[in-house]
Amino acid sequence: MKKALTILFFLTVLFVISQTSNSQTLTFCSGVDDDGYAIGQSSTFYIPSGGGWFYFLTRLPYEVGCKAVSYELYEVDDYGYETYNTTIDQTGLSKNWVWFRYKVTFYKSGYYHVYLRDCFNYVLTDAYVSIYYK
């Protein structure tokens, strides 16, 4: 009986941890409403040849705890290999924010993997986005 309770306890802890770790989201969208929800959410965007923008929207189940974060962008090739492209820093955050957005302009089409890092260099979340020319 004691062994069964111990196993049940650990399975419950693992479930809670997995649910909490999946709660952070990085969403790509054409706008953000006043409550921090995406408008025009998509993982694919079409931009003019001169460049186009959309938002990176982050939602967390806890306060960010930092005054700045960074987005690391990697281009992903047809074989799944990632090549570092650039880092975009977002400053001016309040440590108690649980959601924030950042308007990003892209000039090059491609498939990108975006990692969001906090001020302690931990990856908070990541997501993929495809960008095509109109």
C-alpha positions in Angstrom: 0.0 0.0 0.0 2.8 2.4 1.0 4.6 1.7 -2.3 1.4 2.4 -4.3 0.9 5.7 -2.5 4.5 6.7 -3.2 4.2 5.9 -6.9 0.9 7.8 -7.1 2.5 10.8 -5.3 5.4 10.9 -7.8 3.1 10.5 -10.8 1.0 13.4 -9.5 4.1 15.6 -9.1 5.3 14.8 -12.6 1.9 15.6 -14.0 1.8 19.0 -12.2 5.3 19.8 -13.4 4.5 18.9 -17.0 1.4 21.0 -16.9 3.1 24.0 -15.4 6.1 23.8 -17.9 3.7 23.8 -20.8 1.8 26.9 -19.6 4.3 29.4 -20.9 3.5 30.3 -24.5 5.1 32.3 -27.2 2.5 33.2 -29.8 2.9 35.0 -33.1 0.0 37.4 -34.0 -1.0 40.5 -36.0 -2.3 42.2 -32.9 -2.8 42.0 -29.1 -5.9 43.1 -27.2 -5.8 45.1 -24.0 -6.1 41.9 -21.9 -3.0 40.3 -23.6 -4.7 37.9 -25.9 -3.7 37.4 -29.5 -5.5 38.8 -32.5 -4.8 37.1 -35.8 -2.7 34.3 -34.2 -0.7 32.3 -36.7 2.5 30.3 -37.2 2.7 31.5 -40.8 3.0 35.1 -42.0 3.3 36.7 -45.4 5.4 39.8 -45.7 6.1 42.3 -48.5 9.6 42.0 -50.1 10.5 45.2 -48.2 9.7 43.7 -44.9 6.8 43.2 -42.6 6.0 43.0 -38.9 4.0 41.0 -36.4 4.0 40.6 -32.7 5.7 38.1 -30.4 3.2 37.6 -27.5 4.4 35.9 -24.3 2.0 34.6 -21.6 3.4 33.1 -18.4 1.7 31.4 -15.4 3.9 33.4 -13.1 5.6 36.9 -13.0 8.5 37.3 -15.4 10.8 38.5 -12.6 13.0 40.4 -15.1 13.1 43.9 -16.5 14.4 42.5 -19.9 14.2 39.3 -22.0 15.7 38.3 -25.2 14.5 36.4 -28.3 17.0 34.2 -30.0 16.2 33.5 -33.6 17.5 30.5 -35.5 16.8 29.8 -39.2 15.8 26.1 -39.7 16.8 24.5 -42.9 15.0 21.7 -44.8 16.8 19.1 -42.8 15.9 20.6 -39.4 19.3 22.1 -38.7 19.3 25.4 -36.9 21.6 28.3 -37.7 21.8 31.3 -35.4 20.3 34.4 -37.0 20.0 37.2 -34.4 19.1 38.1 -30.8 16.4 40.7 -30.1 16.4 42.3 -26.7 13.2 43.5 -25.1 13.7 46.0 -22.3 11.3 48.0 -20.2 9.4 45.1 -18.6 8.0 45.2 -15.1 9.1 42.2 -13.0 5.4 41.5 -12.1 4.2 41.2 -15.7 2.7 37.8 -16.7 2.2 38.7 -20.3 4.1 41.1 -22.7 4.3 41.7 -26.5 7.0 42.8 -28.8 6.6 44.1 -32.4 9.2 42.5 -34.6 10.0 43.3 -38.3 11.2 40.6 -40.6 12.9 41.3 -43.9 13.7 37.7 -45.0 11.5 34.8 -45.6 12.2 31.5 -43.9 11.4 29.0 -41.2 12.5 30.3 -37.8 12.8 28.8 -34.3 12.5 31.5 -31.6 13.7 30.9 -28.1 12.6 33.3 -25.3 15.2 33.8 -22.6 14.8 35.6 -19.3 17.4 37.8 -17.6 19.0 34.7 -16.0 19.5 33.2 -19.5 16.9 30.5 -18.9 14.7 29.5 -21.8 11.1 30.4 -20.8 9.5 29.0 -24.0 10.0 28.6 -27.7 8.0 28.4 -30.9 8.4 28.1 -34.7 7.2 30.6 -37.3 7.2 30.5 -41.1 7.6 33.6 -43.1 6.9 33.9 -46.8 7.0 36.8 -49.3 3.7 37.9 -50.7 
